[in-house]
């Protein structure tokens, strides 16, 4: 009930405050090490020291506040500036929209995910991927959430494109490279052997006997995404039918595993 | 086969007993929107059966669960008659398949090429991709009416004849689909040999030559046994008995076994059965044990 009320309040807040727009506004996030070093962010004179993203409205003045002084920063529309480490290094990247990586205990993160209408998936690194419509933007409205923090916004650097698509988060098509294709090695599985229902928690992934796939959480009639699949060396290519990028999953034993170690088992 | 209409009427006459029956038993004899199926579990069970079939190199025979309660009742008993009282020849054919029960909704989700409508059975060949699905449609005779024919002197004989005809039609359609001729059986053996471990295949052939095949090999490689023992009646009898153990004594994926003898239904493996309305009708002996295609009683209490 508390979460339901919180979600309702969040919705009202979004309406009342004009929710941030990731294409028009920018964002800043300060990671745990930077916060512990006394670094914060200031937007139009208001200081923010929480663990969640801070929206920088178009035209607003933003600055990183360090123990040694205030450093104005420029944040472009659609850009995320991460303040990383005790030195407060600035990293610039595109703002994610439907996902946010957080740290925290299971109860806190799950409650946080529910409050923003998203789903939390534990990562092998010990953090969490919280995914849902506008998850990142909604998180920026929260200010701070007890037990949720240590944002690690940069995904593992080995194959970030695969990580994005392997979690079935909508992305623009990307050009696959030879390095991508070489990253998964091993025999090409027999397509017939792949058919079946796979599950990861409450997420179901069905590879049907006609070469199609669909992904859903509660109702198979309303899949989150669907498309066609094809075996590839060491795994399976998932071609979404919405024009999104091809997702690659590794076949490990009978399970399909993405680069974050999220495993869908039959 | 018991007449469903008679059963319902008599159950209604049982009055308080029926009214106080828990939801699951009411659903068992009524036609409801969700049809008493746990769709998620059904797809899960069907997928597991499909994967077993694919990994063991055998076809998947899906006994189609109709959405309509009346049609479901008819099929559940017809399949029960065949499985419980089928000949060794029928059982050796069935032995070569992985058998599961499913609605067409779930089957089409996993095997889109299964097509529309509700055939009695669909045989899927999962060694191919896309898989080949063969629809098996039959027309079966119904029992004479308990209302109009019960007092006829040949009533019992006509009931038994109808059962014989149903079993014969189902058995013939299955033989055509699974073991139509020697080449089809040989092909199934080749598919199994390709799918299974080579050492296991060698053990199967050696056991056939000895004339005694252990149960685990009969269960693991039925098509190889069937093809290799075509002239060895004792081995084929072992195969039929093994099929009875797998398909008749154990529940099929997507189904329970249940028994009806006129005083309600007892679902096997449950200790929470409920008896309602004795004297609801005569159930021929061969029709008493049937496939029960509803959610478990325990889950329906919730």
Interface residues (C-beta under 8 A of the other chain):
Chain A: X190 X191 X192 X193 X195 X196 X197 X206 X208 X209 X210 X211 X212 X220 X266
Chain B: X39 X43 X44 X47 X48 X50 X51 X54 X55 X109 X110 X111 X112 X113 X124 X126 X127 X128 X129 X130 X131 X133
